């Protein structure tokens, strides 16, 4: 809304325009109508006076239309200055033609006073005074100049005193009316502002705004509105509100409170509030209640168990209030069940993170043991001169060690948080590994696995661990959906989309895709929850048997790989998940065990690993394959020795996770001494590959590894082929 001064000014302009039109119109009519007076008073001047009146009346009509279509203050003042001066001059001319200072036509000036000062709401006292002086001056000064000498002083003085008195009265009258007008407009403005303010809180604005002068009625209505407002705040609060008396009986509750406890207000009023809180220790309840009665605020957590399926946790804030000498206790009940659930999930996540940290440390040491064992077994197989029976037993031990290494790697991938490592992945191998992990569980539950894989499957650019985790979640869910047994089908195939057509491929861009299909013959998914299965924490499993994070994780992994997942399910007839991954290349065959390729000449290798068993097995293996090896379990010593003999070292092989001196620091120091030296790193962790690339490391092997792979990597790197 506009400022009060601006509002009053605008309203006065409107009133000035309104009354101005009345004055101009009535003035024009009056000017012509008074010709009748001329006819009777001075018939000999009648014709001349008519010639005075007609142009003035025409001018007043013109000014009437100008005033009607202008809203500017200055224009209105100018119009009435011209109009007033013109009429006053007309009357003065008549006075001069009818006796001069003795003429009775001076009354015409009083009529002008009446029209201008009586009806026009002029804008200021100064303007009112100006118009009064202007009218009087037009009468006086021409007489003093042109009508001398004054022959009848008494009449002249009488006329002037009468005009001055009427002018002063008119000015004071106008001033008084303008004050009343400003006061009225100010009240109207305040009333309009009050209406705007009250509109936001009550639909009773019109009733209140029309009763501004009746203060008693207005205050009564304000009280009614306030009562309604606070009643609404009480009833529609987001928290449950409970009012009890000092004996603990419930006096009133709001809608949210009834909703929290699943009861009607009529069921709650009159009962003791302790019946709603499942606090086992009555002494705690009593102590808390006594504290409230002493005037102190109390905040605590409690729970309400409506049934086995409904258990809510409540955050309660209470204090005593006094209303007209009577004491009550007001409590706010907030449902924190979801918060409790999130806290439990956070604790679980923190526990899993701790397990991940522990597993990460254990995996390093365990993989060192596996690497040492595998290295010694390969030494025995190649150089031990074992008979066929012992070789078979050694190969069995070797396979077990490899499986143990794979198992450790998989467990670690489930427990730790790390950025995904994307590389070309064969989905057939992901299927084989995942099925191997869960097959025993499925067999126990009488689930038959049916694997249909395309041997010429395209590669997928993805993180092998994440893809395997995704598939394992789908397989476990499918097994759970077949409590009485059934068939679980896992299928891979290639798909080429030439143009967008049917669902779901209508959501995919044209191109080559690898399709992974997981189908079960289980209970199926009801239609009404299909849209919710990918929502976090949503689960249909019994309490304690599902977190509701499995399928959301599947969905997240698929999206992270730019894929699409489609659900086909019917209650009682099984479920099928179709997953479409963009293909990144042609099919490949799985390589058999690497073939050792001998080196063309003797090379010098520095070998660094803090685990002595790994160090000894690798040193012996490399020496038996024609390399000269300098081995140490002290990385700081290795750095010092390299400073002296770096000119004769062709290749450095080092572990990453070592005490006192980190492998990255060792490589950095070696590269500073000899930037061209070749470096291979061996570690149980892959999360530091970016740091290795930044140091221009030539190769990386994840523990445990086959020594044959190490030999081939050495040959490639010494042949100037970096493979990291």
C-alpha positions as CSV (number, residue, x, y, z in Angstrom):
1,X,0.0,0.0,0.0
2,X,1.2,3.6,-0.7
3,X,2.5,5.9,2.0
4,X,-0.1,7.8,4.1
5,X,1.0,11.3,2.8
6,X,0.8,10.1,-0.8
7,X,-2.6,8.5,-0.2
8,X,-4.0,11.7,1.4
9,X,-2.6,13.8,-1.5
10,X,-4.1,11.4,-4.1
11,X,-7.5,11.5,-2.4
12,X,-7.5,15.3,-2.1
13,X,-6.8,15.5,-5.8
14,X,-9.7,13.3,-6.5
15,X,-12.0,15.3,-4.2
16,X,-10.7,18.6,-5.7
17,X,-11.5,17.2,-9.1
18,X,-15.0,16.1,-8.0
19,X,-15.9,19.3,-6.3
20,X,-14.1,21.3,-8.9
21,X,-16.5,19.9,-11.6
22,X,-19.5,20.8,-9.4
23,X,-18.2,24.3,-8.8
24,X,-17.3,24.9,-12.5
25,X,-20.6,23.5,-13.7
26,X,-22.7,25.2,-11.1
27,X,-20.7,28.4,-11.6
28,X,-21.4,28.5,-15.3
29,X,-25.1,28.0,-14.7
30,X,-25.1,30.6,-11.9
31,X,-23.3,33.1,-14.1
32,X,-26.0,32.8,-16.8
33,X,-28.9,32.6,-14.3
34,X,-28.0,35.8,-12.6
35,X,-28.7,37.6,-15.8
36,X,-32.3,37.7,-14.5
37,X,-31.0,39.8,-11.6
38,X,-29.4,42.2,-14.1
39,X,-32.7,42.5,-15.9
40,X,-34.6,43.7,-12.8
41,X,-31.8,45.7,-11.1
42,X,-30.3,47.5,-14.1
43,X,-32.3,46.9,-17.3
44,X,-30.3,49.6,-19.1
45,X,-27.1,47.5,-18.5
46,X,-28.7,44.1,-19.2
47,X,-27.4,43.7,-22.7
48,X,-23.9,44.7,-21.8
49,X,-23.8,42.4,-18.8
50,X,-25.1,39.5,-20.8
51,X,-22.1,40.0,-23.1
52,X,-19.9,39.8,-20.0
53,X,-21.6,36.6,-18.7
54,X,-21.8,34.5,-21.9
55,X,-18.0,34.3,-22.6
56,X,-17.3,33.6,-18.9
57,X,-19.9,30.8,-18.8
58,X,-18.4,29.3,-21.9
59,X,-14.9,29.5,-20.4
60,X,-16.2,27.8,-17.2
61,X,-17.7,25.0,-19.3
62,X,-14.3,24.6,-21.1
63,X,-12.5,24.5,-17.8
64,X,-15.1,22.0,-16.5
65,X,-14.1,19.5,-19.3
66,X,-10.4,20.2,-18.8
67,X,-10.7,19.5,-15.1
68,X,-12.7,16.4,-15.7
69,X,-9.9,14.7,-17.6
70,X,-6.8,15.8,-15.7
71,X,-5.5,14.3,-12.5
72,X,-2.5,16.5,-11.9
73,X,-2.6,18.8,-9.0
74,X,-0.8,21.7,-10.8
75,X,-3.2,21.6,-13.7
76,X,-6.2,21.7,-11.3
77,X,-4.8,24.7,-9.4
78,X,-4.1,26.5,-12.7
79,X,-7.7,25.7,-14.0
80,X,-9.3,27.2,-10.9
81,X,-6.9,30.2,-10.7
82,X,-8.0,31.1,-14.3
83,X,-11.7,30.3,-13.6
84,X,-11.7,32.3,-10.3
85,X,-9.8,35.3,-11.7
86,X,-12.1,35.4,-14.8
87,X,-15.3,35.4,-12.8
88,X,-13.9,38.0,-10.4
89,X,-12.9,40.2,-13.3
90,X,-16.4,39.8,-14.8
91,X,-18.0,40.9,-11.5
92,X,-15.5,43.8,-11.2
93,X,-16.5,45.0,-14.7
94,X,-20.1,45.0,-13.6
95,X,-19.2,46.9,-10.4
96,X,-17.5,49.6,-12.5
97,X,-20.5,49.9,-14.8
98,X,-23.0,50.1,-11.8
99,X,-21.7,52.7,-9.4
100,X,-18.1,51.7,-8.7
101,X,-17.3,51.7,-5.0
102,X,-20.9,52.3,-4.2
103,X,-22.2,49.4,-6.3
104,X,-24.2,46.6,-4.6
105,X,-22.7,44.1,-7.1
106,X,-19.8,43.7,-4.7
107,X,-22.0,40.8,-3.4
108,X,-20.8,38.9,-6.5
109,X,-17.4,38.7,-4.8
110,X,-19.1,37.1,-1.8
111,X,-20.7,34.5,-4.1
112,X,-17.3,33.7,-5.5
113,X,-16.0,33.3,-2.0
114,X,-18.8,30.9,-1.4
115,X,-18.1,28.8,-4.5
116,X,-14.3,28.7,-4.3
117,X,-13.6,28.6,-0.6
118,X,-16.8,27.0,0.5
119,X,-16.9,24.0,-1.8
120,X,-13.3,23.4,-3.1
121,X,-11.1,21.3,-0.9
122,X,-8.0,23.4,-1.6
123,X,-4.6,21.7,-0.9
124,X,-3.2,24.0,1.8
125,X,-3.8,27.0,4.0
126,X,-1.5,29.1,1.8
127,X,-3.5,28.2,-1.3
128,X,-6.8,29.1,0.4
129,X,-5.3,32.4,1.5
130,X,-4.0,33.0,-2.0
131,X,-7.5,32.6,-3.6
132,X,-9.1,34.8,-0.9
133,X,-6.6,37.6,-1.4
134,X,-6.8,37.2,-5.2
135,X,-10.6,37.7,-5.2
136,X,-10.4,40.6,-2.8
137,X,-7.5,42.2,-4.8
138,X,-9.5,42.0,-8.0
139,X,-12.3,44.0,-6.3
140,X,-10.1,46.5,-4.4
141,X,-7.2,47.6,-6.5
142,X,-9.1,48.5,-9.7
143,X,-11.4,50.7,-7.6
144,X,-8.5,52.4,-5.9
145,X,-6.8,53.0,-9.2
146,X,-9.7,53.9,-11.5
147,X,-12.6,55.0,-9.2
148,X,-11.1,57.9,-7.4
149,X,-11.8,60.0,-5.6
150,X,-14.0,57.9,-3.3
151,X,-17.1,59.9,-2.9
152,X,-19.0,57.7,-0.5
153,X,-16.4,56.6,2.0
154,X,-19.0,55.0,4.4
155,X,-20.4,52.7,1.8
156,X,-16.9,51.9,0.4
157,X,-15.7,51.0,3.9
158,X,-18.8,49.0,4.7
159,X,-18.4,47.0,1.5
160,X,-14.7,46.3,2.2
161,X,-15.2,45.4,5.8
162,X,-18.0,43.1,4.8
163,X,-15.8,41.5,2.0
164,X,-12.8,41.1,4.4
165,X,-15.0,39.6,7.1
166,X,-16.6,37.1,4.7
167,X,-13.2,36.3,3.3
168,X,-11.6,35.6,6.7
169,X,-14.6,33.5,7.7
170,X,-14.4,31.6,4.4
171,X,-10.6,31.0,4.9
172,X,-11.1,29.8,8.4
173,X,-14.0,27.7,7.4
174,X,-12.0,26.2,4.6
175,X,-9.0,25.6,6.9
176,X,-11.2,23.9,9.5
177,X,-12.9,21.7,6.8
178,X,-9.5,20.8,5.3
179,X,-8.3,19.7,8.8
180,X,-11.4,17.6,9.1
181,X,-10.8,16.2,5.6
182,X,-7.2,15.3,6.3
183,X,-8.2,13.7,9.6
184,X,-11.0,11.7,7.8
185,X,-8.6,10.6,5.0
186,X,-6.0,9.7,7.6
187,X,-8.6,7.5,9.4
188,X,-9.6,6.0,6.1
189,X,-6.0,5.2,5.3
190,X,-5.4,3.6,8.8
191,X,-8.6,1.6,8.3
192,X,-7.5,0.4,4.9
193,X,-4.1,-0.7,6.3
194,X,-5.8,-2.4,9.2
195,X,-8.0,-4.3,6.7
196,X,-4.9,-5.5,4.8
197,X,-3.2,-6.7,8.0
198,X,-6.2,-8.5,9.3
199,X,-6.9,-10.3,6.0
200,X,-3.9,-12.6,6.6
201,X,-5.3,-13.9,9.8
202,X,-9.1,-13.8,9.6
203,X,-11.9,-13.8,7.1
204,X,-13.7,-11.4,9.4
205,X,-11.8,-8.3,8.0
206,X,-14.9,-6.5,6.7
207,X,-16.7,-6.8,10.0
208,X,-13.7,-5.4,11.8
209,X,-12.9,-2.6,9.3
210,X,-16.5,-1.2,9.4
211,X,-16.4,-1.0,13.2
212,X,-13.2,1.0,13.6
213,X,-15.0,3.7,15.6
214,X,-16.7,1.2,17.9
215,X,-13.6,0.3,19.9
216,X,-15.4,-2.0,22.3
217,X,-16.9,-4.1,19.5
218,X,-13.6,-4.2,17.7
219,X,-11.7,-5.5,20.7
220,X,-14.3,-8.2,21.3
221,X,-13.9,-9.4,17.7
222,X,-10.1,-9.3,18.0
223,X,-10.4,-11.5,21.0
224,X,-12.6,-13.9,19.1
225,X,-10.1,-14.0,16.2
226,X,-7.2,-14.5,18.6
227,X,-9.0,-17.5,20.3
228,X,-9.6,-19.0,16.9
229,X,-6.0,-18.5,15.9
230,X,-4.6,-20.1,18.9
231,X,-7.1,-22.9,18.7
232,X,-6.0,-23.5,15.1
233,X,-2.4,-23.5,16.1
234,X,-3.2,-26.0,18.9
235,X,-5.3,-28.3,16.7
236,X,-3.1,-28.2,13.6
237,X,0.4,-28.3,15.2
238,X,2.9,-30.7,13.6
239,X,3.6,-32.1,17.0
240,X,1.1,-33.9,19.3
241,X,0.0,-31.5,22.1
242,X,-1.2,-32.9,25.4
243,X,-2.8,-30.9,28.2
244,X,-3.1,-32.6,31.6
245,X,-4.1,-31.4,35.1
246,X,-1.9,-31.7,38.1
247,X,-3.2,-35.1,38.9
248,X,-2.1,-36.4,35.5
249,X,-5.5,-36.8,33.9
250,X,-5.8,-35.8,30.2
251,X,-7.8,-32.5,29.7
252,X,-7.3,-31.9,26.0
253,X,-5.3,-33.2,23.0
254,X,-4.9,-32.0,19.5
255,X,-5.5,-33.9,16.2
256,X,-1.8,-34.9,15.8
257,X,-1.7,-36.4,19.3
258,X,-4.8,-38.6,18.4
259,X,-3.1,-39.6,15.1
260,X,0.2,-40.6,16.9
261,X,-1.6,-42.9,19.3
262,X,-4.3,-44.1,16.9
263,X,-7.2,-43.1,19.2
264,X,-10.1,-40.7,19.2
265,X,-10.1,-37.7,21.5
266,X,-13.1,-39.1,23.3
267,X,-11.0,-42.2,24.2
268,X,-8.1,-40.1,25.5
269,X,-9.9,-37.5,27.6
270,X,-10.0,-38.4,31.3
271,X,-7.4,-41.2,31.3
272,X,-4.0,-40.9,33.0
273,X,-1.2,-40.0,30.6
274,X,1.1,-42.7,32.1
275,X,-1.1,-45.3,30.4
276,X,0.3,-44.0,27.1
277,X,4.0,-44.3,27.9
278,X,5.5,-47.7,28.1
279,X,8.1,-46.7,30.7
280,X,8.7,-49.7,32.9
281,X,10.3,-47.8,35.9
282,X,7.4,-46.1,37.8
283,X,10.0,-44.4,40.0
284,X,11.4,-42.6,37.0
285,X,7.9,-41.5,35.9
286,X,7.1,-40.2,39.4
287,X,10.4,-38.3,39.7
288,X,9.8,-36.7,36.3
289,X,6.2,-35.7,37.3
290,X,7.3,-34.1,40.6
291,X,9.9,-32.1,38.7
292,X,7.2,-30.8,36.4
293,X,5.0,-29.8,39.4
294,X,7.9,-27.9,40.9
295,X,7.9,-25.6,37.8
296,X,10.8,-27.1,35.9
297,X,10.8,-28.1,32.3
298,X,11.4,-31.7,31.4
299,X,12.5,-33.3,28.1
300,X,12.7,-37.0,27.7
301,X,12.2,-39.9,25.3
302,X,9.6,-42.6,25.6
303,X,7.8,-45.1,23.5
304,X,4.3,-46.3,22.8
305,X,3.5,-49.8,21.7
306,X,0.1,-50.0,20.0
307,X,0.6,-53.6,18.8
308,X,3.4,-55.9,17.7
309,X,3.4,-54.2,14.3
310,X,3.2,-50.6,15.6
311,X,5.8,-49.3,18.0
312,X,6.6,-45.6,18.0
313,X,9.4,-43.6,19.7
314,X,8.4,-40.2,21.1
315,X,10.4,-37.2,22.0
316,X,8.5,-35.4,24.8
317,X,9.0,-31.8,26.0
318,X,6.8,-30.8,29.0
319,X,6.4,-27.8,31.3
320,X,3.8,-26.4,33.7
321,X,1.6,-23.5,32.7
322,X,-0.8,-21.4,34.8
323,X,-4.1,-20.2,33.4
324,X,-6.2,-17.9,35.6
325,X,-4.8,-19.3,38.7
326,X,-5.3,-23.0,37.6
327,X,-2.2,-25.1,36.9
328,X,-1.9,-27.4,33.9
329,X,1.0,-29.3,32.3
330,X,1.5,-29.0,28.6
331,X,3.5,-31.6,26.7
332,X,4.7,-31.7,23.1
333,X,5.0,-35.2,21.6
334,X,7.1,-35.6,18.5
335,X,7.4,-38.9,16.6
336,X,11.1,-39.7,16.3
337,X,10.7,-43.3,15.1
338,X,12.2,-42.5,11.7
339,X,15.1,-40.6,13.4
340,X,15.7,-43.7,15.6
341,X,15.7,-45.9,12.5
342,X,18.2,-43.6,10.8
343,X,20.4,-43.6,14.0
344,X,20.4,-47.4,14.0
345,X,21.3,-47.4,10.3
346,X,24.0,-44.9,11.0
347,X,25.4,-47.1,13.7
348,X,25.2,-50.1,11.4
349,X,27.0,-48.1,8.7
350,X,29.7,-47.0,11.2
351,X,30.1,-50.6,12.3
352,X,30.4,-51.7,8.7
353,X,32.9,-49.0,8.1
354,X,34.9,-50.2,11.1
355,X,34.7,-53.8,9.8
356,X,35.9,-52.4,6.4
357,X,38.9,-50.8,8.0
358,X,39.7,-53.9,10.0
359,X,39.2,-56.1,6.9
360,X,41.5,-53.8,4.9
361,X,44.3,-54.2,7.3
362,X,43.8,-57.9,7.8
363,X,43.6,-58.5,4.0
364,X,47.0,-57.0,3.5
365,X,48.7,-59.4,5.9
366,X,46.6,-62.3,4.8
367,X,47.3,-61.7,1.1
368,X,51.0,-61.6,1.9
369,X,50.7,-65.0,3.5
370,X,48.8,-66.3,0.4
371,X,51.4,-64.7,-1.9
372,X,54.3,-66.3,-0.1
373,X,52.5,-69.7,-0.1
374,X,51.6,-69.5,-3.7
375,X,55.1,-68.5,-4.6
376,X,56.7,-71.5,-2.8
377,X,54.1,-73.9,-4.3
378,X,54.9,-72.6,-7.8
379,X,58.7,-73.0,-7.0
380,X,58.1,-76.6,-6.0
381,X,55.9,-77.3,-9.0
382,X,58.5,-76.0,-11.5
383,X,61.8,-76.7,-9.8
384,X,61.1,-79.2,-7.0
385,X,61.3,-82.4,-9.0
386,X,58.0,-83.7,-7.5
387,X,56.4,-86.9,-8.8
388,X,52.9,-86.7,-10.4
389,X,51.0,-87.6,-7.2
390,X,52.7,-84.7,-5.2
391,X,52.2,-82.3,-8.1
392,X,48.5,-83.0,-8.1
393,X,48.3,-82.4,-4.4
394,X,50.3,-79.2,-4.8
395,X,48.0,-78.0,-7.5
396,X,45.0,-78.7,-5.2
397,X,46.7,-76.6,-2.6
398,X,47.5,-73.9,-5.2
399,X,43.8,-73.8,-6.3
400,X,42.7,-73.5,-2.7
401,X,45.1,-70.6,-2.1
402,X,43.8,-68.8,-5.3
403,X,40.2,-69.3,-4.1
404,X,41.1,-67.9,-0.7
405,X,42.6,-64.9,-2.4
406,X,39.5,-64.4,-4.5
407,X,37.3,-64.8,-1.3
408,X,39.3,-62.2,0.6
409,X,39.1,-59.8,-2.3
410,X,35.3,-60.2,-2.5
411,X,34.8,-59.9,1.2
412,X,36.9,-56.7,1.2
413,X,34.9,-55.2,-1.7
414,X,31.7,-55.7,0.3
415,X,33.1,-54.1,3.5
416,X,35.1,-51.1,2.2
417,X,34.2,-47.8,0.6
418,X,36.2,-46.9,-2.5
419,X,35.7,-45.3,-5.8
420,X,34.7,-47.7,-8.6
421,X,37.4,-48.8,-11.0
422,X,36.0,-49.1,-14.5
423,X,37.6,-51.5,-16.9
424,X,36.3,-53.9,-19.7
425,X,34.4,-56.7,-17.9
426,X,33.0,-60.0,-19.3
427,X,29.5,-60.4,-17.8
428,X,29.8,-64.2,-18.2
429,X,32.6,-64.3,-15.7
430,X,30.6,-62.0,-13.3
431,X,27.8,-64.5,-13.5
432,X,30.1,-67.5,-12.8
433,X,31.7,-65.8,-9.8
434,X,28.4,-64.7,-8.3
435,X,26.7,-68.0,-8.8
436,X,29.7,-69.7,-7.2
437,X,29.2,-67.6,-4.1
438,X,25.5,-68.2,-3.6
439,X,25.0,-71.6,-5.2
440,X,25.4,-73.5,-1.9
441,X,22.8,-71.4,-0.2
442,X,20.4,-72.0,-3.2
443,X,20.9,-75.8,-3.1
444,X,20.0,-75.9,0.6
445,X,16.7,-74.2,-0.3
446,X,16.0,-76.6,-3.2
447,X,16.7,-73.9,-5.9
448,X,17.9,-75.2,-9.2
449,X,20.3,-72.8,-11.1
450,X,19.9,-72.6,-14.8
451,X,22.7,-70.6,-16.6
452,X,22.3,-69.6,-20.2
453,X,25.2,-67.5,-21.3
454,X,26.3,-66.3,-24.7
455,X,29.9,-67.3,-25.3
456,X,30.5,-64.4,-27.7
457,X,29.2,-61.8,-25.2
458,X,30.4,-58.2,-25.7
459,X,32.4,-56.5,-23.0
460,X,30.9,-54.0,-20.5
461,X,32.8,-51.0,-19.2
462,X,32.3,-51.4,-15.4
463,X,33.6,-52.2,-11.9
464,X,33.7,-55.9,-11.6
465,X,33.2,-55.9,-7.8
466,X,30.1,-53.7,-8.0
467,X,28.6,-55.7,-10.9
468,X,29.2,-58.9,-8.9
469,X,27.6,-57.3,-5.8
470,X,24.6,-56.2,-7.9
471,X,24.1,-59.7,-9.3
472,X,24.5,-61.3,-5.9
473,X,21.8,-59.1,-4.4
474,X,19.4,-60.1,-7.2
475,X,20.3,-63.8,-6.7
476,X,19.8,-63.7,-3.0
477,X,16.4,-61.9,-3.4
478,X,15.4,-64.5,-5.9
479,X,16.3,-67.3,-3.6
480,X,14.4,-65.7,-0.8
481,X,11.3,-65.4,-3.1
482,X,11.3,-69.2,-3.5
483,X,10.9,-70.5,0.1
484,X,9.7,-73.9,-1.2
485,X,12.3,-74.2,-4.0
486,X,12.1,-73.4,-7.7
487,X,14.2,-72.5,-10.7
488,X,16.6,-69.5,-10.9
489,X,17.6,-68.6,-14.4
490,X,20.6,-66.3,-15.2
491,X,21.0,-65.4,-18.9
492,X,23.4,-63.1,-20.8
493,X,22.9,-62.0,-24.4
494,X,23.9,-59.3,-26.9
495,X,21.3,-56.8,-28.2
496,X,21.6,-54.2,-30.9
497,X,19.1,-51.4,-30.9
498,X,18.9,-49.7,-34.3
499,X,16.1,-47.3,-33.4
500,X,13.9,-46.5,-30.4
501,X,10.9,-48.8,-30.4
502,X,9.2,-50.8,-27.7
503,X,9.5,-50.6,-23.9
504,X,11.9,-50.7,-22.2
505,X,14.4,-50.1,-25.0
506,X,12.5,-47.0,-25.9
507,X,14.5,-45.4,-23.0
508,X,17.8,-46.5,-24.5
509,X,19.8,-44.8,-27.3
510,X,20.5,-46.9,-30.4
511,X,23.6,-49.0,-30.1
512,X,25.0,-52.3,-28.8
513,X,24.0,-53.6,-25.3
514,X,24.7,-56.6,-23.1
515,X,21.5,-57.9,-21.5
516,X,21.6,-59.7,-18.1
517,X,18.4,-61.5,-17.2
518,X,17.6,-62.9,-13.7
519,X,14.4,-64.9,-13.5
520,X,12.8,-66.8,-10.6
521,X,9.7,-68.9,-10.2
522,X,8.9,-67.5,-6.8
523,X,6.1,-65.6,-5.2
524,X,6.3,-62.5,-7.5
525,X,5.8,-58.9,-6.6
526,X,2.3,-57.4,-5.9
527,X,1.2,-54.7,-8.3
528,X,0.7,-52.1,-5.6
529,X,4.3,-52.2,-4.5
530,X,6.1,-52.4,-7.8
531,X,6.8,-48.7,-7.8
532,X,8.4,-48.9,-4.3
533,X,10.8,-51.7,-4.6
534,X,13.8,-49.5,-5.5
535,X,13.1,-47.0,-2.7
536,X,15.6,-47.0,0.2
537,X,14.5,-48.9,3.3
538,X,11.4,-50.3,1.7
539,X,11.2,-54.1,2.3
540,X,8.6,-56.8,2.4
541,X,10.7,-59.1,4.4
542,X,10.0,-59.9,8.0
543,X,11.6,-57.6,10.7
544,X,15.3,-58.4,11.1
545,X,15.5,-60.2,7.7
546,X,15.9,-57.2,5.4
547,X,17.3,-53.7,5.5
548,X,15.5,-52.5,2.3
549,X,18.8,-51.5,0.8
550,X,19.5,-54.4,-1.6
551,X,17.4,-53.3,-4.6
552,X,18.2,-49.6,-4.2
553,X,21.8,-50.6,-4.3
554,X,21.2,-52.6,-7.4
555,X,19.4,-49.7,-9.0
556,X,22.3,-47.3,-8.1
557,X,24.9,-49.6,-9.5
558,X,23.0,-50.0,-12.8
559,X,22.6,-46.3,-13.1
560,X,26.3,-45.7,-12.3
561,X,27.1,-48.0,-15.3
562,X,24.7,-46.0,-17.6
563,X,22.4,-49.0,-17.7
564,X,18.7,-49.6,-17.5
565,X,16.8,-52.1,-15.2
566,X,13.3,-53.4,-16.1
567,X,11.0,-55.3,-13.8
568,X,8.6,-58.0,-15.1
569,X,6.6,-59.6,-12.3
570,X,3.2,-61.1,-11.5
571,X,2.1,-62.1,-8.1
572,X,2.3,-65.9,-7.7
573,X,4.1,-66.3,-11.0
574,X,7.7,-65.2,-10.4
575,X,9.9,-62.2,-11.2
576,X,12.3,-61.3,-14.0
577,X,14.8,-58.5,-13.9
578,X,16.2,-57.4,-17.3
579,X,19.3,-55.2,-17.1
580,X,20.8,-53.5,-20.2
581,X,24.4,-52.4,-20.1
582,X,26.1,-50.4,-22.9
583,X,28.6,-52.7,-24.7
584,X,32.2,-51.3,-25.0
585,X,33.9,-53.8,-27.3
586,X,34.1,-57.3,-28.9
587,X,34.0,-60.6,-27.1
588,X,37.1,-62.1,-25.5
589,X,38.0,-65.6,-24.3
590,X,39.2,-66.1,-20.7
591,X,43.0,-66.6,-20.7
592,X,44.5,-69.8,-19.4
593,X,47.4,-69.7,-17.0
594,X,50.1,-67.4,-18.3
595,X,53.0,-68.9,-20.2
596,X,56.5,-68.0,-19.0
597,X,58.5,-66.2,-21.7
598,X,62.2,-66.2,-20.9
599,X,64.1,-63.0,-21.0
600,X,66.8,-62.5,-23.7
601,X,69.5,-61.3,-21.3
602,X,70.3,-61.0,-17.6
603,X,68.7,-58.1,-15.7
604,X,69.2,-56.7,-12.2
605,X,66.1,-56.3,-10.1
606,X,65.6,-54.7,-6.7
607,X,62.9,-56.4,-4.7
608,X,61.3,-54.7,-1.6
609,X,58.7,-56.2,0.7
610,X,58.3,-56.1,4.4
611,X,56.9,-59.7,4.5
612,X,60.0,-62.0,4.6
613,X,58.1,-65.1,3.3
614,X,56.9,-63.2,0.2
615,X,60.3,-61.6,-0.2
616,X,62.2,-65.0,-0.1
617,X,59.7,-66.8,-2.4
618,X,59.8,-64.1,-5.0
619,X,63.6,-63.7,-4.8
620,X,64.1,-67.5,-5.3
621,X,61.6,-67.6,-8.1
622,X,63.1,-64.7,-10.0
623,X,66.6,-66.0,-9.6
624,X,65.6,-69.4,-10.9
625,X,64.2,-67.7,-14.0
626,X,67.5,-66.0,-14.8
627,X,67.4,-62.6,-12.9
628,X,69.9,-61.1,-10.5
629,X,67.9,-60.0,-7.5
630,X,68.8,-57.6,-4.7
631,X,66.1,-58.2,-2.0
632,X,65.4,-56.4,1.3
633,X,62.5,-56.0,3.7
634,X,63.6,-52.5,4.8
635,X,62.3,-49.8,2.3
636,X,64.5,-47.1,3.9
637,X,67.6,-49.2,3.4
638,X,66.5,-50.0,-0.2
639,X,66.2,-46.2,-0.9
640,X,69.7,-45.6,0.4
641,X,71.2,-48.5,-1.5
642,X,69.4,-47.4,-4.7
643,X,71.1,-44.0,-4.4
644,X,74.5,-45.8,-4.7
645,X,73.7,-48.5,-7.3
646,X,70.8,-47.1,-9.3
647,X,72.9,-47.1,-12.5
648,X,73.0,-51.0,-12.4
649,X,69.3,-51.5,-11.5
650,X,66.9,-52.3,-14.4
651,X,63.7,-52.8,-12.5
652,X,62.3,-52.1,-8.9
653,X,59.5,-54.4,-7.6
654,X,58.0,-53.0,-4.3
655,X,55.1,-53.5,-2.0
656,X,53.0,-50.5,-1.2
657,X,51.8,-51.0,2.4
658,X,54.9,-51.1,4.5
659,X,55.6,-49.8,8.1
660,X,57.7,-46.7,8.7
661,X,58.3,-46.1,5.0
662,X,55.3,-46.1,2.6
663,X,55.7,-47.6,-0.9
664,X,54.5,-44.4,-2.6
665,X,57.3,-42.5,-0.7
666,X,59.9,-45.1,-1.8
667,X,58.8,-44.9,-5.5
668,X,58.9,-41.1,-5.4
669,X,62.4,-41.1,-4.0
670,X,63.6,-43.7,-6.5
671,X,62.0,-41.7,-9.4
672,X,63.7,-38.5,-8.2
673,X,67.1,-40.3,-8.3
674,X,66.5,-42.1,-11.6
675,X,63.3,-41.1,-13.5
676,X,63.8,-43.7,-16.2
677,X,64.0,-46.7,-13.9
678,X,61.2,-49.3,-14.4
679,X,58.9,-49.9,-11.4
680,X,56.3,-52.6,-10.6
681,X,54.2,-52.4,-7.5
682,X,52.5,-55.3,-5.7
683,X,49.7,-54.8,-3.2
684,X,46.5,-56.2,-1.8
685,X,44.7,-52.8,-2.5
686,X,43.8,-51.2,-5.8
687,X,42.6,-47.8,-4.4
688,X,45.9,-46.0,-5.0
689,X,46.2,-46.6,-8.7
690,X,45.8,-42.9,-9.5
691,X,48.9,-42.1,-7.3
692,X,50.9,-44.8,-9.1
693,X,49.9,-43.3,-12.5
694,X,51.0,-39.9,-11.3
695,X,54.5,-41.4,-10.5
696,X,54.7,-43.1,-13.9
697,X,54.8,-46.6,-12.4
698,X,55.0,-49.2,-15.1
699,X,53.0,-52.1,-13.7
700,X,50.7,-53.2,-10.9
701,X,49.9,-56.7,-9.6
702,X,47.3,-57.4,-6.9
703,X,48.2,-59.9,-4.2
704,X,47.9,-62.8,-4.3
705,X,49.1,-63.3,-7.9
706,X,50.7,-66.0,-10.1
707,X,54.4,-65.6,-10.4
708,X,54.1,-66.5,-14.1
709,X,52.1,-63.3,-14.5
710,X,54.8,-61.4,-12.8
711,X,57.4,-62.8,-15.1
712,X,55.5,-61.8,-18.2
713,X,54.9,-58.3,-16.8
714,X,58.7,-58.0,-16.2
715,X,59.4,-59.0,-19.7
716,X,56.9,-56.6,-21.2
717,X,58.1,-53.7,-19.1
718,X,61.7,-54.3,-19.8
719,X,60.7,-54.3,-23.4
720,X,59.4,-50.7,-22.9
721,X,55.7,-51.7,-22.7
722,X,54.2,-50.0,-19.6
723,X,51.0,-51.8,-18.6
724,X,49.4,-49.6,-15.9
